[in-house]
Amino acid sequence: MKYSVRLSDAIHILSYIEIFQGTDLSSETIAKSVNTNPVTVRKIMGELKKAQLIETQNGKAEPKLTKSVSDISLFEIYKSVDKDGALFHTDKNTEPNCPIGSNIQTVLEDTYDDLQQIVEQKMKDIFLSDIIDNLTSRIKPSKK
């Protein structure tokens, strides 16, 4: 089963940009932190830019958030990088002649729609600042 980590990577990228503002914020440097390739980082950053969550300039590795971290909700980040929009998916390849297999998608889709609404509402109440605060509380100061 394949699942997307785009939301996780987008939050990672935004957090990195905020925390390390004023340092090397090239896609190569950010990609090392995300443990992916720079092309993936640039694609996600392009989506974040299109959603007006970051601003970038060609030729400069200085992306900036366009809003305060306390004004960027997880829902807003999620909508910027997840074009499908569905958190939950049913298996469409079930046996149509089985009473369970022929009905499970409909039953689960109704349940998943309810869950989607609940999760999206909760995401609107969690902000990038919450993630960054939690993250920075776990980062150990470097020894010099």
ABEGO torsion letter per residue (X at the ends): XBBBAAAAAAAAAAAAAAAABGBBABAAAAAAAAGBBAAAAAAAAAAAAAAGABBBBBGBBBBBBABBAAABBAAAAAAAABAAGBABBBBABBBAABAAAAAAAAAAAAAAAAAAAAAAAAAAABBAAAAAAAAAAABBBBBX
